[in-house]
Amino acid sequence: MKQIIHILFYCCFSFAFADGGIGGIEKPSDVYIISIGINKYSKPIWSLQYCVNDAVYIANKIKTNNKKDSLNTQKLVSKGPKRVKKHNIKDIISIVLTDENATLENIRKAFKEVISKASYNDYFVFLFSGFSMESENDNTFLIPYMPHYDLEFHQDNEGNKMTKFNRNKLFSLVEMAKLMEQISCRNQLIISEAGSGTAFSKNLISELFESNPLIAKGTDRNRIILTTKEIGRESSHLQTGFLMGYILRSGNVLDAFYDFNKYELRLNNAEINNMVSLRKYVAVYQEQEYRDILLKNYQKYSSRGSKGKQVEKPKELEDQKPETYAFIIATENYNDNQISWGNLKNPINDADAVAEILSERYNVKTIKVYNKDKNETLKAFLKFKEQLGEKDKLLFFAAGHGYYSEAFSDGYLVMQDSNSLEDDTYLDSYLSMAQLNRILDGVKCKQVFSIFDVCYGASFELNNANLSVENYTNTKMDNGLDTFIKEKDKSTSRIVLASGQYEVFDYWKDSQKHSPFADKLIKALNAEKHFISPGKIFSYVQGNATTPILKQFGKHEVRGDFLLKVN
């Protein structure tokens, strides 16, 4: 009898943790670290002494600050100043690249590994210790390990600037930002004293903090930069860079995510006790502070009309009756001044058909955004987002052209105003799937189901294995369908269905009015008699020639799903 009780207790505890914990205990998180240190530079760059130490010591500090406890989790315990918060950490996944291993190819591989594994509640730490340089147009490049460096540079008041180099052999902050955009972790930390001070800091902020207010408004990412106000220096006394030495003496670096000001004070105290000079050396920046300023200015300059007009306060969202909404994007007419994207035949046909069925059969309120440019689409979504409550459900549907960038390892929605690929090197006129992922994950409602009928739609979620398909064929609902759906709605769901991993078709030999994927989607929505779910839809579309995928993303919980009852 005791043995049976033990088994039941273990099963209950396992299920509790799978769904986010019991008794207020949060689901354990993982910490992903990419730590790079390069001493072995060759002419015209000079060698360094302690960069390898920086990479190894910081990675080891995060590891050794952990102490195993029960339930196979770890809680970070600082050696040093009093802790701010106990972090519920399960695993530390550390990729340390030093000297000959710190090649551009290996750095890119490390990012792609983290992109494929990390999730919303995890932590990401990136450290680079070595050289960086600015080009003459002030773009910053981190210098990876190479046997020979074919570059020329001159020195000005702000340090070395490259005049001749092959950008394809260096790791630009632009590329780094594009890769980090795809890392799902809400908490992200960048550490480097590899720069020349002001120019390096400005470029870190410019590239790594969200500058588009429409995207910033839709995300809660917590990104922090630890760097320097002047050229990075090494300390023979500390056997590290000065900044790295201060970090090693400032307790648990993950505390910065929970009490930024207190951690900054620790870092300042460590600097005061071992100063480089009489000037401030350490520079600490938090994206949240910049986001607040960005949004305040955007609101001030984008508003019009009488400021004295009294605006009626909206009713509390949670007091409203729960609703299901569908936000539907379709683009089939593209910028006439570009040559990369031709007009399509069926995206609006598909979107209209899906919207009509959702409205008539499932009582879904639909919002349509057709043939709009990037910022118009974002504005429409953010305005719509304000009406969403936690108990509401959101179905997001997008049809049109999609693109995948090998250079940035990210997918993009091609918008009505997107420029040619040749004219838009950094794809700023395209809507990044990684950014869209963050925006959709950040909405208030618990249930979000995203459907993409675009080329490379699967790039919306590069993390997570395919979601196990549940089509409820053998499910017996003892308390009725309404009660069953109500119970399901208690768990958070973030689910994405994409028509394919690669190119998909606008129409097919036996499907001229709709794309082959949309044709099967429409049939699924029409055929079900009682309720629809992502798993049920997937059972209809999985035979599509483009190989659809079904995945979870963001805050999804194990028991979460997205169920809509037929009227």
Stockholm file with secondary structure:
# STOCKHOLM 1.0

chainA/1-567         MKQIIHILFYCCFSFAFADGGIGGIEKPSDVYIISIGINKYSKPIWSLQYCVNDAVYIANKIKTNNKKDSLNTQKLVSKGPKRVKKHNIKDIISIVLTDENATLENIRKAFKEVISKASYNDYFVFLFSGFSMESENDNTFLIPYMPHYDLEFHQDNEGNKMTKFNRNKLFSLVEMAKLMEQISCRNQLIISEAGSGTAFSKNLISELFESNPLIAKGTDRNRIILTTKEIGRESSHLQTGFLMGYILRSGNVLDAFYDFNKYELRLNNAEINNMVSLRKYVAVYQEQEYRDILLKNYQKYSSRGSKGKQVEKPKELEDQKPETYAFIIATENYNDNQISWGNLKNPINDADAVAEILSERYNVKTIKVYNKDKNETLKAFLKFKEQLGEKDKLLFFAAGHGYYSEAFSDGYLVMQDSNSLEDDTYLDSYLSMAQLNRILDGVKCKQVFSIFDVCYGASFELNNANLSVENYTNTKMDNGLDTFIKEKDKSTSRIVLASGQYEVFDYWKDSQKHSPFADKLIKALNAEKHFISPGKIFSYVQGNATTPILKQFGKHEVRGDFLLKVN
#=GR chainA/1-567 SS CHHHHHHHHHHHHHHHHHTTCSTTCCCCEEEEEEEEECCCCCTTSCCCSSHHHHHHHHHHHHHHTEEECGGGCEEECCSSSCCSCCCEEEEEEEEEEEGGGCCHHHHHHHHHHHHHHCCTTSEEEEEEESCEEEETTCCEEECCCCSSCCCEEEEETTEEEEEECCGGGSEEHHHHHHHHHTCCCSEEEEEECCSEEHHHHHHHHHHHSCCCHHHHTTCCCEEEEEEESEECCEETTTTEEHHHHHHHTSSCGGGGGTCHHHHHHHHHHHHHTTCSSSSCCEEEEEHHHHHHHHHHHHHHHHCCSCTTCCCCCCCCGGGSCCCEEEEEEECCCCCTTCSSCCCCSSHHHHHHHHHHHHHHHHCCEEEEEESCCHHHHHHHHHHHHTTCCTTCEEEEEEESCEEEETTTTEEEECCTTCCCTTTCTTCTTSEEHHHHHHHHHTSSSSEEEEEEESTTGGGGCCSSCBCCCCCCTTCCCTTCHHHHHHHHTTSCEEEEEESCSSCCCSCBTTBSSSCHHHHHHHHHHHHCSSEECHHHHHHHHTTSTTCCEEEECTTCCTTCCCCEECC
#=GC SS_cons         CHHHHHHHHHHHHHHHHHTTCSTTCCCCEEEEEEEEECCCCCTTSCCCSSHHHHHHHHHHHHHHTEEECGGGCEEECCSSSCCSCCCEEEEEEEEEEEGGGCCHHHHHHHHHHHHHHCCTTSEEEEEEESCEEEETTCCEEECCCCSSCCCEEEEETTEEEEEECCGGGSEEHHHHHHHHHTCCCSEEEEEECCSEEHHHHHHHHHHHSCCCHHHHTTCCCEEEEEEESEECCEETTTTEEHHHHHHHTSSCGGGGGTCHHHHHHHHHHHHHTTCSSSSCCEEEEEHHHHHHHHHHHHHHHHCCSCTTCCCCCCCCGGGSCCCEEEEEEECCCCCTTCSSCCCCSSHHHHHHHHHHHHHHHHCCEEEEEESCCHHHHHHHHHHHHTTCCTTCEEEEEEESCEEEETTTTEEEECCTTCCCTTTCTTCTTSEEHHHHHHHHHTSSSSEEEEEEESTTGGGGCCSSCBCCCCCCTTCCCTTCHHHHHHHHTTSCEEEEEESCSSCCCSCBTTBSSSCHHHHHHHHHHHHCSSEECHHHHHHHHTTSTTCCEEEECTTCCTTCCCCEECC
//
